[in-house]
Amino acid sequence: MSEASSSASAPTPDSVPGFESWRRSLSQFTGLGLSDEERILRDKEAERARLEKDWDKCERWKKELMTRSPIIIFMLKHLELAGCPFPSSAMQCHPCDATRAGGFSPEYGILLCQNRFMNRKHMEDTVAHELIHAFDHCRFKVDWMNLRHHACTEIRAANLSGDCRFSREFKRGNYAFSKQHQVCVKRRATLSVMAHPNCEDEVMAEKAVNEVWESCFQDTRPFDDIY
C-alpha cells in the first residue's frame, strides 16, 4: 500500500452526501435525537397526515357508494321522491371517538366517522342506516325527543340497513341461530335509545323498544322486504 493511500482519511458522516438528510429522516421516524419541540411538531404533522388520509378515503368511498351501491342509490332515490333530496354535501366526513361510526341530525345531515370504518362494507351499512333515519324524518315527521319515535326509527334502521346480517353479527361475536336477526335489531335499537338524553336507563330503553316493536319491525318502507 502506498504512503499516499495509507494517509488518506476515512470518510466521516458529514462528508457523505445526503447523510444529514438520512439522519433527520431516521430521527423523525424513531423520535431519537429530537428535542421536545421537534417531537411535538413531528407528532402534530403525523396526526394531520393521518386525518387527511382518513378524510380522503372516506370521501372517496362516499362518492363510490352514492353511484355504485344498490341500497344507497335506492335510498337516495326514495328520499328525493319523498321531497327530501340528499346531496353529497349533506354527508360529512369527520373524526369521531370510539362510540360511533356515524350519526344523523335533522339540522346538519349525516356524520360519517372517517376513522371508525373497518372497511367499505361497514361504511355502506352505516350510510344506509343513517339514510333510513333521514327517510323517516322526512316521511313520518319523527319527534326525536320522543323515546317511542326514536325507538321506532332505530328498529327500522337496524332492521333494513344490513347492520344485523349474519356476517356482521358473527364478527361481533354473536352466534345465535334462533331469531338472530330479531335479537340483533332489538339489542342495537335498545343501545341507541339508551344514549337518548331523555332515557334514564336500560329498562326505560327496552320498554320504549318493546312498545313499538311489532309495528316498526314489520314496517319495511321504502323496501318491499328486509334488505
C-alpha positions in Angstrom: 0.0 0.0 0.0 1.4 3.4 -1.0 2.1 6.2 1.5 -0.5 8.4 -0.2 -3.2 5.9 0.1 -2.4 4.9 3.7 -2.5 8.6 4.8 -6.0 9.2 3.3 -8.6 9.9 5.9 -11.7 7.7 6.2 -15.0 9.4 5.2 -16.9 11.0 8.1 -20.7 11.2 8.3 -20.6 14.9 7.5 -18.6 14.3 4.3 -21.1 11.7 2.9 -23.7 13.4 0.6 -27.2 13.0 1.9 -26.2 11.7 5.4 -27.7 14.6 7.3 -31.0 14.2 5.4 -31.0 10.5 6.1 -30.2 11.1 9.8 -33.0 13.6 10.2 -35.5 11.3 8.4 -34.5 8.5 10.8 -34.9 10.8 13.8 -38.3 11.8 12.6 -39.3 8.2 12.3 -37.9 6.9 15.6 -38.0 10.1 17.7 -34.4 9.6 18.7 -32.3 12.7 18.8 -35.2 15.1 18.6 -35.8 17.9 21.0 -39.2 18.1 22.8 -40.3 20.8 20.4 -39.3 18.8 17.4 -41.0 15.7 18.8 -44.3 17.6 19.4 -44.1 19.1 15.8 -43.5 15.7 14.4 -46.5 14.2 16.2 -48.7 17.0 15.0 -47.6 16.6 11.4 -48.2 12.8 11.7 -51.7 13.4 13.1 -52.6 15.9 10.4 -51.4 13.5 7.7 -53.4 10.7 9.2 -56.6 12.8 9.4 -56.1 13.9 5.8 -55.7 10.3 4.7 -58.8 9.2 6.6 -60.8 12.1 5.1 -59.7 11.3 1.6 -60.6 7.7 1.9 -64.0 8.5 3.5 -64.8 11.0 0.7 -63.7 8.5 -2.0 -65.8 5.7 -0.5 -68.8 8.0 -0.1 -68.8 9.0 -3.7 -68.4 5.4 -4.8 -71.3 4.3 -2.7 -73.6 7.1 -4.0 -73.0 6.0 -7.6 -72.5 2.2 -7.3 -74.2 0.8 -4.1 -77.7 -0.5 -4.9 -79.1 0.2 -1.4 -77.6 3.7 -1.2 -78.8 4.6 -4.7 -82.3 3.2 -3.7 -82.5 5.2 -0.5 -81.3 8.4 -2.2 -84.0 8.0 -4.9 -86.7 7.5 -2.4 -85.6 10.5 -0.3 -85.9 12.6 -3.4 -89.3 11.1 -4.2 -90.4 11.9 -0.6 -89.4 15.6 -1.2 -86.1 15.5 0.7 -83.2 15.2 -1.8 -80.0 14.3 0.0 -76.9 15.7 -1.7 -73.3 14.6 -1.2 -72.7 17.7 0.8 -75.2 16.6 3.5 -72.9 13.6 4.3 -69.8 15.0 6.1 -66.7 13.0 6.9 -65.1 13.9 10.3 -63.1 12.1 13.0 -65.0 10.6 15.9 -64.4 8.8 19.2 -64.8 5.1 19.6 -68.5 5.2 20.5 -69.9 5.6 17.0 -69.4 5.1 13.2 -72.0 7.7 12.1 -75.0 9.7 13.0 -78.0 11.7 11.7 -79.0 15.2 12.6 -82.1 16.8 11.1 -80.3 20.1 11.1 -76.9 19.0 9.7 -77.4 15.8 7.8 -75.3 12.7 8.2 -72.0 12.4 10.1 -69.6 9.8 8.7 -66.8 8.9 11.2 -63.8 8.8 8.9 -61.6 7.0 11.4 -64.1 4.3 12.5 -64.8 2.3 9.4 -63.4 -1.2 9.3 -64.0 -1.5 5.5 -66.1 -0.2 2.7 -69.0 -2.6 3.5 -69.1 -1.3 7.1 -69.4 2.3 5.7 -72.2 1.2 3.3 -74.2 -0.3 6.2 -73.6 2.9 8.2 -74.7 5.2 5.4 -77.8 3.0 4.7 -78.6 3.1 8.4 -78.4 6.9 8.6 -80.3 7.4 5.3 -83.2 5.4 6.8 -83.3 7.8 9.7 -83.3 10.7 7.2 -86.2 9.0 5.3 -88.2 8.5 8.5 -87.6 12.1 9.5 -88.8 13.3 6.1 -91.7 11.0 5.6 -93.0 10.4 9.1 -92.1 13.6 10.9 -90.2 11.9 13.7 -90.2 13.7 17.1 -86.6 13.0 18.1 -87.2 13.9 21.7 -89.9 11.2 22.0 -88.4 7.8 23.1 -91.1 5.8 21.2 -90.4 7.7 18.0 -86.7 7.3 18.5 -87.1 3.6 19.2 -89.1 3.0 16.1 -86.6 4.6 13.7 -83.8 2.8 15.4 -85.6 -0.5 14.9 -86.2 0.2 11.3 -82.6 1.3 10.6 -81.1 -1.7 12.3 -83.6 -4.0 10.5 -83.3 -2.6 7.0 -79.7 -1.4 6.6 -77.9 -4.7 6.7 -76.4 -3.8 10.1 -77.8 -7.1 11.5 -76.9 -9.5 8.7 -75.4 -12.8 10.0 -71.9 -11.9 8.8 -71.8 -8.7 10.8 -73.2 -10.4 13.9 -70.6 -13.2 13.6 -67.8 -10.6 13.6 -69.3 -9.1 16.7 -69.1 -12.5 18.4 -72.9 -13.1 18.4 -73.5 -16.6 17.2 -77.2 -17.2 18.0 -79.1 -19.0 15.2 -82.6 -18.8 16.6 -84.2 -15.5 15.5 -80.7 -14.0 15.3 -81.8 -11.1 13.2 -84.6 -10.0 15.5 -82.3 -10.3 18.6 -79.7 -8.1 16.9 -82.3 -5.5 15.9 -83.8 -5.3 19.3 -80.3 -5.1 21.0 -79.0 -2.4 18.8 -82.1 -0.3 18.9 -82.1 -0.5 22.7 -78.5 0.6 22.9 -79.3 3.6 20.6 -82.3 4.6 22.7 -80.2 4.3 25.9 -78.0 7.1 24.5 -81.0 9.4 24.3 -80.9 12.3 26.7 -84.5 11.5 27.9 -83.7 7.9 28.6 -82.9 7.1 32.3 -81.6 3.6 32.0 -81.7 0.3 30.0 -85.1 -0.6 31.5 -86.7 2.5 30.0 -85.0 1.9 26.7 -86.2 -1.7 26.5 -89.7 -0.5 27.4 -89.8 2.0 24.5 -88.4 -0.6 22.1 -90.9 -3.2 23.1 -93.9 -0.9 22.9 -93.3 -0.2 19.2 -91.6 -3.4 18.2 -94.4 -5.2 16.3 -95.4 -2.3 14.1 -91.9 -0.8 13.5 -90.1 -4.1 12.8 -92.7 -5.1 10.2 -92.6 -1.7 8.5 -90.1 -2.1 5.7 -90.8 1.1 3.7 -89.4 2.1 1.3 -88.3 -1.5 0.8 -90.6 -4.4 -0.2 -88.7 -6.6 2.3 -85.7 -6.7 4.6 -82.5 -5.9 2.7 
